[in-house]
Amino acid sequence: MSTTKELKEYLINEDDGFLLNPDNNGKTIMLSGAWGSGKTHFWQNEVSPKLKEKQTNIYVSLYGKESIDEIRFDILKEAYNSQVKENFISKSASLLSRIAPSFGEKSLTDGFEKLNKEAKGKKATEILQLGSVICLDDFERKSKKVDLNDLFGFISQLAIDMHCKIVIILNSDVFDGEEANVFKNVKEKTVNKFFYFEPTIEDLFYSIANDEKYNPLDNYKKEILKVIEETEEINARIYIQVLDNCLEWIEKGYDASSITTLILSTIFFIKNHEVLNYRIAKKDKKQYSIVTYFLDEGYYDIAGFLQNTAPQLFSSDKTCACKESIQMMNNHLNKSKKEDKELKSDDYYKRQNKIFDENKNFFRDFIFYVYVLKIDDRISQNEFEKINEFVKTGILSKQTKEVETLV
């Protein structure tokens, strides 16, 4: 059983699921994991639907929230709307001041107005007190105006006073500076249960790919997964974009044999905001536009490594060596500096070192995708340019029958 399935079973098993057990009311739970690992997708697609069958399940994003009062209002609004099929009042309104004592305060802030009906405020409070589960997502994306100490204090008090469970979803290692110290100290005192979300590439991929909209890709999903596994990327947003591009490519009648290149081009562009077009140079050798750019900028040692040295060092059977590509590139630049120090100025090497330091991840990806994964070996230059144009612009015209015949 995968860790994702184990976590789902642990949280919402009908017999003893942690989130369904009333003995856990009043507790605060933290679900953390790497950025892009699919925590929100897991919650909204695997956990939340099951919870809604048993009890009230409230979801609130803290993205951009500038005050605890704003967070509080959204929680109560969602609590009310979860059971009452009616649009709630606008954000300029709030709960009646009679609700405030339930949150340990004497009154709501001056900026909040009373609800137009007392019944709405009463209903929202009653719903929360029925053992609801409140999910607070995008925890690390709150406004800097919200103090972490105050926020954790509010969450802890809310769980206890409302006798509900609160789930905090956040990326691991997101805070820095003083906030990192506060987060480390306060979370240990506030959070009752910690879960770490770490799906496998296959788990995350199929959690997204099994959506009905991707049914036309059923014959290609294994191939798509295999290519993604070769990149070792684990990111829900990337998978969604890859699947969307593949779906459009197939539905508009393009050659399915190009899917591998389409996948790799999509991932490379998402990570680096660059495409990998090339032209044929001397001796029928490919010269990528990226290499040309560094040549035009005068960084000959960088361009030389990418164009000439890298393809000699790395191949599909040297993946381990590829992981050391940046160190090897750095060694190459240092060697060139020693050999050519009389030909080039100190300022040149200073600028080139700065460019190297700023683009390490980019250089690593270029070497990996071009020389190890061989992104464009399977198709013609014309087809490769077509794929890159689609990936870059997002625009793909429908394949015509005339073009299909030529292909």
Residue pairs with C-beta under 8 A, 6 or more apart in sequence:
1 9
2 199
2 200
2 202
2 203
3 198
3 199
3 200
3 203
4 42
4 46
4 197
4 199
4 200
4 203
4 204
4 207
5 203
7 42
7 195
7 197
8 42
8 46
8 47
9 17
10 17
10 18
11 17
11 18
11 19
11 47
11 195
12 19
12 20
12 47
12 50
12 51
13 20
14 20
18 24
18 29
18 193
19 29
19 47
19 51
19 133
19 165
19 167
20 51
20 54
20 55
22 131
24 165
24 193
25 131
25 163
25 164
25 165
26 159
26 160
26 163
26 164
26 165
27 159
27 165
27 166
27 192
27 193
28 155
28 156
28 159
28 165
28 166
28 168
28 190
28 191
28 192
28 193
29 165
29 166
29 167
29 168
29 191
29 192
29 193
29 194
29 195
30 167
30 168
30 170
30 187
30 191
30 193
30 194
30 195
31 39
31 43
31 167
31 168
31 169
31 170
31 195
31 197
32 39
32 169
32 170
32 171
32 172
32 194
32 195
32 196
32 197
33 39
33 171
33 172
33 196
33 197
33 198
34 171
34 172
34 198
34 234
35 171
35 174
35 235
36 234
36 235
36 236
36 237
36 238
37 197
37 198
37 199
37 204
37 234
37 235
37 236
38 197
38 199
38 204
38 207
38 208
38 236
39 169
39 171
39 197
40 137
40 169
40 236
41 207
41 208
41 236
42 197
42 199
42 207
43 59
43 135
43 137
43 167
43 169
44 59
45 207
46 207
48 57
48 59
48 135
51 57
51 133
55 130
55 131
55 132
55 133
56 79
56 82
56 83
56 127
56 128
56 130
56 131
56 132
56 133
57 82
57 132
57 133
57 135
58 75
58 78
58 79
58 82
58 128
58 132
58 133
58 134
58 135
59 78
59 135
59 137
60 71
60 74
60 75
60 78
60 134
60 135
60 136
60 137
61 137
61 138
61 141
62 71
62 136
62 137
62 138
62 139
62 141
62 142
62 146
63 137
63 138
63 141
63 142
64 141
64 142
64 143
65 71
65 74
65 142
65 143
65 146
66 143
66 145
66 146
67 109
67 145
67 146
68 146
68 150
68 151
68 154
69 94
69 108
69 109
69 111
69 112
71 136
71 146
71 151
71 154
72 103
72 154
72 158
73 91
73 94
73 95
73 112
75 128
75 134
75 158
76 95
76 99
76 121
76 124
76 125
76 128
77 88
77 124
79 124
79 125
79 127
79 128
79 132
80 88
80 120
80 123
80 124
80 127
81 87
81 88
82 127
83 123
83 127
84 120
84 123
88 120
89 115
89 116
89 120
92 113
93 112
93 113
93 114
93 115
93 116
94 108
94 112
94 113
94 114
94 115
95 108
95 112
95 114
95 115
95 120
95 121
95 124
95 125
96 114
96 115
96 118
96 121
97 107
97 108
97 114
98 118
98 121
99 108
99 121
99 122
99 124
99 125
100 106
100 107
100 108
102 125
102 161
102 162
103 154
103 157
103 158
103 161
104 157
104 161
115 121
125 162
128 134
128 162
128 164
129 162
129 163
129 164
131 163
131 164
131 165
132 162
132 164
132 165
133 164
133 165
133 166
133 167
134 158
134 164
134 165
134 166
134 167
135 166
135 167
135 169
136 155
136 166
136 167
136 168
136 169
137 169
138 169
138 170
139 168
139 169
139 170
140 170
140 171
140 174
140 175
142 151
148 175
148 179
148 182
148 183
148 186
149 182
149 186
152 186
152 187
152 189
152 190
153 190
155 166
155 168
155 190
156 190
158 164
158 166
159 165
159 166
168 191
172 196
175 182
175 183
199 207
199 234
200 234
201 225
201 228
201 229
201 232
201 233
201 234
202 225
202 229
204 234
204 236
204 239
205 224
205 225
205 228
205 239
206 221
206 225
208 214
208 236
208 239
208 240
208 243
209 217
209 221
209 224
209 225
209 239
209 243
213 247
214 221
214 243
214 247
216 247
216 250
216 251
217 224
217 243
217 246
217 247
217 250
220 246
220 250
220 256
220 259
223 259
223 260
224 242
224 243
224 246
224 259
224 263
227 259
227 260
227 263
227 264
228 239
228 242
228 263
228 267
230 373
231 264
231 267
231 369
231 373
233 267
233 271
237 270
238 266
238 267
238 270
238 271
241 266
241 270
242 263
242 266
242 267
245 262
245 263
245 266
245 390
245 391
246 259
246 262
246 263
248 396
249 258
249 259
249 262
249 390
249 396
250 256
250 259
252 396
252 397
252 398
252 399
253 398
253 399
253 404
254 396
254 399
255 383
255 407
257 378
257 379
258 378
258 379
258 383
258 387
260 378
261 375
261 376
261 378
261 379
261 383
261 384
261 387
262 387
262 390
262 391
264 369
264 373
264 375
265 275
265 276
265 375
265 384
265 387
265 388
265 391
266 391
267 369
268 274
268 275
268 276
268 365
268 369
268 375
269 275
269 388
269 391
269 392
271 361
271 365
272 361
272 362
272 365
274 290
274 362
275 289
275 388
275 389
275 391
275 392
276 288
276 289
276 290
276 366
276 369
276 370
276 375
276 376
276 388
277 288
277 289
277 384
277 385
277 388
278 286
278 287
278 288
278 289
278 376
278 381
278 384
279 286
279 287
279 289
279 292
280 286
280 287
280 381
281 287
286 376
287 307
288 306
288 307
288 366
288 370
290 306
290 366
291 303
291 306
291 307
292 303
294 300
294 302
294 303
294 306
294 355
295 303
297 355
298 348
299 351
299 352
299 355
301 332
301 333
301 336
301 337
301 352
302 329
302 333
302 352
302 355
302 356
302 363
304 336
305 329
305 332
305 333
306 363
306 366
306 367
309 332
310 325
310 329
310 367
310 370
310 371
311 371
313 321
313 325
313 328
314 321
314 322
314 325
314 367
314 368
314 371
314 372
315 371
315 372
316 372
316 373
316 374
318 372
319 372
321 328
322 367
322 368
322 371
322 372
325 363
325 364
325 367
325 368
326 360
326 363
326 364
329 356
329 363
329 367
330 356
333 352
333 353
333 356
337 344
337 349
341 349
356 363
369 375
370 376
376 384
379 387
389 395
390 396
